């Protein structure tokens, strides 16, 4: 079975490694780039790196960054009058320096990501959603101020109530090479349990992607359990955008794209036109992720 996974961040990485543990699926992971940024003079693609590290078994203890990393560069930066809330370990910095060097030479992000995968000998294919610059920005409810994603999420710890989300550059972006081809060839598409507004919509609203998805079986894994998010601010963002943080709200966000949805047994509901599958959706370990991926392949077959 050929599977395409639409993914962002830790939830996307965990879902991808579940499918990578199976023998049968041919997997492609299309990754959000809306949280890409330039910090400390280096080009960051946090969701891509998180997924590459997870597939390589090298993720940090919290799911992001590198395992057993060191922090000498951060300690040295703290000597100076510079904001260091965005923490980059030394090994992680090397990855970002590699990306920055190649981007400066004119290499597209998709080619750089392919080189990362080759360097870490990871299974499956990881592709950025686009080679173009797309930046997720959020509007703070109390002040009306617009912030880039990393300022909202990292520097301010996603504590602010938000009023709106936009994706700068998305209307002129084009899918990266291989994205539409992977979707066209897929037997099914999986939407990982990633933040719907901050990780998945910056992928599916790239011109051409929604149209490619419209003819496919699409199964979303809910990132919610009992009205709360498994990880991150997804529940708060859903409420801010006028949706409930549950399967019904998820179906409303993704609209006609969904054909299947996987939910926690406590959240089992009936949704018109969507097959609902209730099971344990906690996939923090390799074993749990592989178990859920196996169940999903059986449901989609």
Secondary structure, DSSP 8 states (H G I E B T S, - for coil): -EEEEEE-HHHHHHHHHHHHTSSS-EEEEEE--TT-EEETTEEE-HHHHHHHHHHTT-B-TTSSSBTT---HHHHHHTTSS----S---HHHHHHHHHHHHHHHTT--HHHHHHHHHHHHT-SSEEEESBSS--EEEEEETTT--EEEHHIIIIITTT-S-EEEEEEETGGG--B-TTHHHHHHH-SEEEE-SS-IIIIIHHHHTSTTHHHHHTTS-EEEE--EETTEESSSSHHHHHHHTT--SSHHHHHHHHGGG-SEEEE-GGG---BTTBEEEE------SHHHHHHHHHHHHHHH-
